[in-house]
Amino acid sequence: MDRIEALETALAHLTRAVEDLSEVVVRQEAEIATLVRRQRALIERQAERELDSGASIPLADQRPPHW
């Protein structure tokens, strides 16, 4: 294999690697967006529960019982 063929082969492998990594990043971006939406929904749900329970101090701001 001459030098140009070796360079073309290396370039083809690198191009494929970049495409594969790009696909991974796109999937991770979608997954992160889903997780962020779920986290926000859980935070809102917990805040509603705290308001419905009638607690004067939100649970997140209360001291643990052992203090």
C-alpha positions in Angstrom: 0.0 0.0 0.0 1.5 3.3 -1.0 1.4 6.4 1.1 -1.7 8.0 -0.4 -3.7 4.8 0.0 -2.6 4.6 3.7 -3.7 8.2 4.2 -7.0 7.6 2.5 -7.6 4.5 4.7 -6.8 6.5 7.8 -9.0 9.3 6.7 -11.9 6.9 6.1 -11.5 5.4 9.6 -11.3 8.8 11.2 -14.4 10.0 9.3 -16.4 6.9 10.5 -15.2 7.5 14.0 -16.4 11.1 14.0 -19.8 10.1 12.5 -20.2 7.4 15.2 -19.3 9.9 18.0 -21.6 12.5 16.5 -24.5 9.9 16.7 -23.6 9.2 20.3 -23.7 12.9 21.2 -27.1 13.4 19.5 -28.5 10.4 21.5 -27.0 11.7 24.8 -28.4 15.2 24.1 -31.9 13.8 23.7 -31.5 11.6 26.8 -30.3 14.6 28.9 -33.2 16.7 27.7 -35.6 13.9 28.8 -33.9 13.6 32.2 -34.1 17.3 32.7 -37.8 17.4 32.0 -38.4 14.5 34.4 -36.3 16.2 37.1 -38.3 19.4 36.8 -41.6 17.5 36.9 -40.5 15.7 40.0 -39.4 18.9 41.7 -42.7 20.5 40.9 -44.6 17.5 42.1 -42.7 17.5 45.4 -43.3 21.2 45.8 -47.0 20.6 45.3 -47.0 17.8 47.9 -45.3 20.1 50.4 -47.8 22.8 49.9 -50.7 20.3 50.1 -49.4 18.9 53.4 -49.8 22.3 55.0 -46.2 22.3 56.4 -45.1 25.8 57.4 -41.5 25.1 56.4 -40.8 23.3 53.1 -39.3 19.8 53.7 -36.1 20.7 52.0 -35.5 23.6 54.5 -36.4 21.6 57.6 -33.7 20.3 59.9 -33.3 16.5 60.1 -34.8 15.0 63.3 -31.4 14.1 64.8 -30.4 17.8 65.0 
